[in-house]
């Protein structure tokens, strides 16, 4: 009887490992295909990646059922319980990689409409780091290789650095008129998605490390309180809020901003903020996908009614605040009316930020 149970256990473990390999292969191929679609500006390939995402979703459901059945059937303890727990979490990470591939494919479709030469060498370097990281993370899990998991975790910093370098270079090209805005955002978003792939590979490696050794790797940035401002275009209100928040120089607070549909800075924003002592002329509007670790935001502030559609449900572990206010750039009555509307918006946002910071500090010291 004991031999039969052991054989059944080994078989179920092998089936789960094979399914993880299959899932990892699907995710890895989807990322590579989506990048190829972007590089070649291949609409047909981009659509194929988007349609094939359903296969990854289906594989995720199958693996989840296998893990739950394994827990019920074998009621494992110690290392085998960690294996089942890690597999369930890794399964979710791989499903997200599939989502990132679909997102990259959608950005590739936007690039097919851009009639300009694209700077792709640095992007290919990011691919050359992020995709092997994903492959190594899967291998580390399947082979229970703690050392490979540690090396994969360490490689994440290199991807972050390269992504930041790419973003700066693309921004410079845009400011110098060598890259149209229609290409800037898709390229930056693709870079961000690739960086997120490396984050998922890191997360998988962390789970592998836990499975193999019981060691829990710490996520960076846990001592910083992150506040994200969102409006429709990131061309006025949210950018204003980011500048005000960061100008307060409050220890352990980080303020950032993004738009649901980013557009170039509104001239009246640049002019008004300059009078307030802020140079935002060189700022580049960002999309939600360009915000690092948006899942780890402590507070998300909606400054426009249009921003609500980006969050049909409140993100887990995040406080969602609605400070919706009219867009001052749209004020009727000429430059004087716009300037007055800008001042009202500025005063409102500054007061709200000071109240928010005060409330958070009081609760932390209460």
RARA-V993054 format. One record per residue. N is the residue number from 1. RES is the residue in one small letter. SS is DSSP state (hx for helix, st for strand, lp for the rest). OMEGA is omega in whole degrees, 0 to 359 (NA if undefined). Layout:
n=(N,N)
res=(RES,RES)
ss=(SS,SS)
omega=(OMEGA,OMEGA)
//
This chain:
n=(1,2,3,4,5,6,7,8,9,10,11,12,13,14,15,16,17,18,19,20,21,22,23,24,25,26,27,28,29,30,31,32,33,34,35,36,37,38,39,40,41,42,43,44,45,46,47,48,49,50,51,52,53,54,55,56,57,58,59,60,61,62,63,64,65,66,67,68,69,70,71,72,73,74,75,76,77,78,79,80,81,82,83,84,85,86,87,88,89,90,91,92,93,94,95,96,97,98,99,100,101,102,103,104,105,106,107,108,109,110,111,112,113,114,115,116,117,118,119,120,121,122,123,124,125,126,127,128,129,130,131,132,133,134,135,136,137,138,139,140,141,142,143,144,145,146,147,148,149,150,151,152,153,154,155,156,157,158,159,160,161,162,163,164,165,166,167,168,169,170,171,172,173,174,175,176,177,178,179,180,181,182,183,184,185,186,187,188,189,190,191,192,193,194,195,196,197,198,199,200,201,202,203,204,205,206,207,208,209,210,211,212,213,214,215,216,217,218,219,220,221,222,223,224,225,226,227,228,229,230,231,232,233,234,235,236,237,238,239,240,241,242,243,244,245,246,247,248,249,250,251,252,253,254,255,256,257,258,259,260,261,262,263,264,265,266,267,268,269,270,271,272,273,274,275,276,277,278,279,280,281,282,283,284,285,286,287,288,289,290,291,292,293,294,295,296,297,298,299,300,301,302,303,304,305,306,307,308,309,310,311,312,313,314,315,316,317,318,319,320,321,322,323,324,325,326,327,328,329,330,331,332,333,334,335,336,337,338,339,340,341,342,343,344,345,346,347,348,349,350,351,352,353,354,355,356,357,358,359,360,361,362,363,364,365,366)
res=(x,x,x,x,x,x,x,x,x,x,x,x,x,x,x,x,x,x,x,x,x,x,x,x,x,x,x,x,x,x,x,x,x,x,x,x,x,x,x,x,x,x,x,x,x,x,x,x,x,x,x,x,x,x,x,x,x,x,x,x,x,x,x,x,x,x,x,x,x,x,x,x,x,x,x,x,x,x,x,x,x,x,x,x,x,x,x,x,x,x,x,x,x,x,x,x,x,x,x,x,x,x,x,x,x,x,x,x,x,x,x,x,x,x,x,x,x,x,x,x,x,x,x,x,x,x,x,x,x,x,x,x,x,x,x,x,x,x,x,x,x,x,x,x,x,x,x,x,x,x,x,x,x,x,x,x,x,x,x,x,x,x,x,x,x,x,x,x,x,x,x,x,x,x,x,x,x,x,x,x,x,x,x,x,x,x,x,x,x,x,x,x,x,x,x,x,x,x,x,x,x,x,x,x,x,x,x,x,x,x,x,x,x,x,x,x,x,x,x,x,x,x,x,x,x,x,x,x,x,x,x,x,x,x,x,x,x,x,x,x,x,x,x,x,x,x,x,x,x,x,x,x,x,x,x,x,x,x,x,x,x,x,x,x,x,x,x,x,x,x,x,x,x,x,x,x,x,x,x,x,x,x,x,x,x,x,x,x,x,x,x,x,x,x,x,x,x,x,x,x,x,x,x,x,x,x,x,x,x,x,x,x,x,x,x,x,x,x,x,x,x,x,x,x,x,x,x,x,x,x,x,x,x,x,x,x,x,x,x,x,x,x,x,x,x,x,x,x,x,x,x,x,x,x,x,x,x,x,x,x,x,x,x,x,x,x)
ss=(lp,hx,hx,hx,hx,hx,hx,hx,hx,hx,hx,hx,hx,hx,hx,hx,hx,hx,hx,hx,hx,hx,hx,hx,hx,hx,hx,hx,hx,hx,hx,hx,hx,hx,hx,hx,hx,hx,hx,hx,lp,lp,hx,hx,hx,hx,hx,hx,hx,hx,hx,hx,hx,hx,hx,hx,hx,hx,hx,hx,hx,hx,hx,hx,hx,hx,hx,hx,hx,hx,hx,hx,hx,hx,lp,lp,lp,hx,hx,hx,hx,hx,hx,hx,hx,hx,hx,hx,hx,hx,hx,hx,hx,hx,hx,hx,hx,hx,hx,hx,hx,hx,hx,hx,hx,hx,hx,hx,hx,hx,hx,lp,lp,lp,lp,lp,lp,lp,lp,lp,hx,hx,hx,hx,hx,hx,hx,hx,hx,hx,hx,hx,hx,hx,hx,hx,hx,hx,hx,hx,hx,hx,lp,lp,lp,hx,hx,hx,hx,hx,hx,hx,hx,hx,hx,hx,hx,hx,hx,hx,hx,hx,hx,hx,hx,hx,hx,hx,hx,hx,hx,hx,hx,hx,hx,lp,lp,lp,lp,lp,hx,hx,hx,hx,hx,hx,hx,hx,hx,hx,hx,hx,hx,hx,hx,hx,hx,hx,hx,hx,hx,hx,hx,hx,hx,hx,hx,hx,hx,hx,hx,hx,hx,lp,lp,lp,lp,lp,lp,lp,lp,lp,lp,lp,st,st,st,st,st,st,st,lp,lp,lp,lp,lp,hx,hx,hx,hx,hx,hx,hx,hx,hx,hx,hx,lp,lp,lp,lp,lp,st,st,st,st,st,st,st,lp,lp,lp,lp,lp,lp,lp,hx,hx,hx,hx,hx,hx,hx,hx,hx,lp,lp,lp,lp,lp,lp,lp,lp,lp,lp,lp,st,hx,hx,hx,lp,lp,lp,hx,hx,hx,lp,lp,st,st,st,st,lp,lp,hx,hx,hx,hx,hx,hx,lp,lp,lp,lp,lp,lp,lp,lp,st,st,st,st,lp,lp,lp,lp,lp,hx,hx,hx,lp,lp,lp,lp,hx,hx,hx,hx,hx,hx,hx,hx,hx,hx,hx,hx,hx,hx,hx,hx,hx,hx,hx,hx,hx,hx,hx,hx,hx,hx,hx,hx,hx,hx,lp,lp)
omega=(180,180,179,180,178,179,179,178,180,180,180,176,180,180,179,178,179,180,176,178,178,180,178,178,178,181,181,180,179,178,181,180,180,177,178,178,180,182,182,186,186,183,182,180,179,178,179,179,180,182,183,179,180,179,177,178,180,178,179,179,181,181,178,178,179,180,179,178,179,180,181,186,188,182,188,176,175,189,180,175,176,178,182,180,180,181,179,180,179,178,179,179,181,177,177,177,176,177,179,177,178,179,178,180,179,175,177,177,178,181,179,180,182,180,180,177,184,176,189,185,181,178,178,177,177,177,182,175,187,183,174,176,179,179,181,180,178,179,179,179,184,182,182,184,183,182,177,177,179,180,180,177,181,183,184,180,180,178,178,181,181,178,179,178,179,181,178,181,179,179,178,179,178,181,180,178,181,180,180,180,181,177,183,185,177,181,179,179,177,178,180,179,178,178,176,175,178,176,179,177,176,180,177,180,176,179,178,179,178,181,185,190,186,182,181,178,184,174,181,172,185,181,181,179,187,177,181,177,182,169,186,189,183,181,180,190,183,177,176,181,178,181,179,182,182,179,179,177,180,181,175,174,178,181,178,182,179,178,177,179,187,178,181,181,176,182,181,176,180,183,182,183,177,178,178,178,180,175,181,184,183,178,179,179,185,173,178,182,181,180,181,176,180,178,183,177,179,178,172,183,178,182,179,180,181,183,183,183,178,182,178,174,179,177,180,176,181,174,181,181,179,176,186,179,182,179,184,180,182,181,180,175,176,185,181,180,178,180,179,179,177,182,179,180,180,181,180,183,180,179,180,180,180,178,180,181,180,180,181,180,179,181,180,182,183,NA)
//
